[in-house]
Amino acid sequence: MSLIGTEIKPFTAQAFKDGKFVSVSDGDLKGKWSVVFFYPADFTFVCPTELEDLADNYGEFQKLGVEIYSVSTDTHFSHKAWADASPAIKKIRYTMVGDPSGAITNNFGVMREGQGLADRGTFLVDPAGVIQFMEITAEGIGRNAAELLRKVKAAQYVASHPGEVCPAKWEEGAKTLAPSLDLVGKI
């Protein structure tokens, strides 16, 4: 079942951010754009490359008013230990959420049956707490922060320009479309 257009479910969790343990809830995602970025586990292989890519692009997301929340079923303690051990993870300034109960992972529908691990799921949540974008990839397929940034810009553009849509490969500043009867069969 698609979660597009649905409001995120309530949650509370412990997280690691900027060298400190913090509490996070669904309320923290409301009022601004948020990316919720699920990954299988700390101390693994593809995951640190994805999280480092997000860390390297975090400033660009922040310029767009977007906060990032990475989530795995590890604890916030594991996130700290990983940051202490890995130069790639040490770069992270966004919130790393611990979900050992699997509640958040299950809320977003990305829990691997019988494994206690999250799939690689990416969700864009608008300021009202509604999911506008979701992508789930297989275990060995890493995600790209630059492509995610492009999609965030497209979602923000569509949200602020009712009646317009962004075509394939749309980049900021490029032409958009205004769906109408006149366009049917002409594209």
C-alpha positions as CSV (number, residue, x, y, z in Angstrom):
1,M,0.0,0.0,0.0
2,S,1.4,3.4,-0.9
3,L,2.0,5.9,1.8
4,I,2.0,8.9,-0.6
5,G,-0.5,11.5,0.6
6,T,-0.8,10.0,4.1
7,E,0.2,11.7,7.4
8,I,3.1,10.2,9.3
9,K,2.1,8.2,12.3
10,P,3.0,9.3,15.9
11,F,6.4,8.2,17.2
12,T,9.0,9.0,19.8
13,A,12.6,7.8,19.8
14,Q,16.1,8.5,21.0
15,A,18.6,9.8,18.6
16,F,22.3,10.9,18.2
17,K,22.9,14.4,16.9
18,D,26.0,16.6,17.1
19,G,27.7,14.5,19.8
20,K,24.6,14.4,22.0
21,F,21.6,12.1,22.7
22,V,18.3,13.8,21.9
23,S,14.6,12.8,21.9
24,V,12.8,13.0,18.5
25,S,9.1,12.7,17.7
26,D,6.8,13.0,14.8
27,G,6.1,16.6,16.0
28,D,9.7,17.5,15.2
29,L,9.0,16.7,11.5
30,K,6.0,19.0,11.3
31,G,6.3,22.6,10.3
32,K,9.2,22.0,7.9
33,W,10.2,19.7,5.0
34,S,11.9,16.5,6.3
35,V,13.7,13.5,4.7
36,V,13.4,10.3,6.6
37,F,16.2,8.0,5.4
38,F,16.0,4.3,6.5
39,Y,19.0,2.0,6.2
40,P,19.5,-1.6,7.3
41,A,22.3,-1.3,10.0
42,D,25.2,0.5,11.5
43,F,28.7,-0.8,10.9
44,T,27.9,-2.2,7.4
45,F,29.0,-1.5,3.8
46,V,26.6,0.5,1.5
47,C,25.0,2.3,4.5
48,P,28.0,4.4,5.4
49,T,28.5,5.5,1.8
50,E,24.9,6.7,1.6
51,L,25.0,8.5,5.0
52,E,28.3,10.2,4.2
53,D,26.8,11.3,0.8
54,L,23.9,12.9,2.8
55,A,26.4,14.4,5.2
56,D,28.4,16.0,2.4
57,N,25.2,17.5,1.0
58,Y,23.5,18.3,4.3
59,G,24.2,22.1,3.8
60,E,22.3,22.0,0.5
61,F,19.3,20.4,2.1
62,Q,19.4,22.9,5.0
63,K,19.4,25.8,2.4
64,L,16.1,24.4,1.2
65,G,14.7,24.2,4.8
66,V,14.9,20.4,4.8
67,E,15.9,18.4,7.9
68,I,17.3,14.9,7.5
69,Y,16.6,12.0,9.9
70,S,18.4,8.8,9.2
71,V,16.8,5.8,10.9
72,S,17.9,2.2,11.5
73,T,16.8,-0.4,14.0
74,D,20.1,0.1,15.9
75,T,20.1,2.1,19.1
76,H,21.2,5.7,19.5
77,F,24.2,4.2,21.5
78,S,25.3,2.3,18.4
79,H,25.0,5.4,16.3
80,K,27.4,7.2,18.7
81,A,29.8,4.3,18.7
82,W,29.7,4.2,14.8
83,A,30.4,7.9,14.7
84,D,33.4,7.5,17.1
85,A,34.8,4.6,14.9
86,S,34.1,5.8,11.3
87,P,35.5,8.9,9.7
88,A,32.5,8.8,7.2
89,I,29.9,8.7,10.0
90,K,31.8,11.3,12.1
91,K,30.9,13.9,9.4
92,I,27.2,13.6,10.1
93,R,25.4,16.6,11.5
94,Y,21.8,15.5,10.9
95,T,19.8,13.4,13.4
96,M,20.5,9.7,13.5
97,V,17.4,8.0,15.0
98,G,17.5,4.7,16.9
99,D,14.5,2.5,16.3
100,P,15.3,-0.8,18.2
101,S,11.6,-1.5,18.8
102,G,11.0,-1.2,15.0
103,A,8.0,1.1,15.6
104,I,9.1,3.8,13.2
105,T,10.3,1.3,10.6
106,N,7.0,-0.5,10.7
107,N,5.1,2.8,10.6
108,F,6.8,3.6,7.3
109,G,6.3,0.0,6.0
110,V,10.0,-0.7,5.5
111,M,10.7,-3.5,8.1
112,R,12.1,-6.6,6.6
113,E,9.9,-9.5,7.6
114,G,11.5,-11.6,10.3
115,Q,14.9,-9.8,10.1
116,G,14.5,-6.8,12.4
117,L,16.2,-4.6,9.7
118,A,14.9,-1.7,7.6
119,D,14.9,-1.7,3.9
120,R,16.6,1.2,2.1
121,G,13.6,3.6,2.2
122,T,13.6,7.3,1.6
123,F,10.6,9.5,2.4
124,L,10.0,13.2,1.9
125,V,7.6,14.6,4.4
126,D,6.0,18.1,3.8
127,P,5.5,20.7,6.6
128,A,2.0,19.3,7.3
129,G,3.5,15.9,8.1
130,V,2.2,14.3,4.8
131,I,4.4,12.0,2.8
132,Q,5.1,13.4,-0.7
133,F,7.7,11.1,-2.0
134,M,8.9,7.6,-1.2
135,E,11.5,5.3,-2.7
136,I,12.5,1.8,-1.6
137,T,15.6,0.1,-3.1
138,A,17.1,-3.4,-2.7
139,E,19.9,-4.2,-0.3
140,G,22.8,-3.6,-2.7
141,I,21.6,-0.4,-4.4
142,G,22.9,2.7,-2.8
143,R,21.1,6.0,-3.1
144,N,22.3,9.4,-4.4
145,A,21.9,12.6,-2.3
146,A,22.2,14.8,-5.5
147,E,19.2,13.0,-7.0
148,L,17.3,13.3,-3.7
149,L,18.0,17.0,-3.7
150,R,16.6,17.3,-7.2
151,K,13.4,15.5,-6.1
152,V,13.1,17.7,-3.0
153,K,13.3,20.8,-5.2
154,A,10.7,19.4,-7.5
155,A,8.3,18.6,-4.6
156,Q,8.8,22.0,-3.1
157,Y,8.2,23.7,-6.5
158,V,5.0,21.8,-7.1
159,A,3.8,22.6,-3.6
160,S,4.3,26.3,-4.1
161,H,3.0,26.4,-7.7
162,P,-0.4,24.8,-7.8
163,G,-1.4,23.8,-11.3
164,E,2.2,23.1,-12.4
165,V,4.1,19.8,-12.5
166,C,7.7,18.9,-13.0
167,P,8.5,16.7,-15.9
168,A,11.2,14.0,-16.1
169,K,14.8,15.2,-15.4
170,W,13.4,18.6,-14.2
171,E,16.1,20.8,-12.7
172,E,15.5,24.0,-10.8
173,G,14.8,26.9,-13.2
174,A,13.7,24.6,-16.0
175,K,10.3,24.7,-17.7
176,T,7.4,23.0,-16.0
177,L,4.1,21.8,-17.3
178,A,0.6,23.0,-16.6
179,P,-1.6,20.0,-17.2
180,S,-4.7,20.8,-19.4
181,L,-6.8,19.4,-22.1
182,D,-4.6,21.2,-24.6
183,L,-1.6,19.1,-23.6
184,V,-3.3,15.7,-24.0
185,G,-1.5,13.8,-26.7
186,K,0.9,16.6,-27.5
187,I,3.8,15.7,-25.3
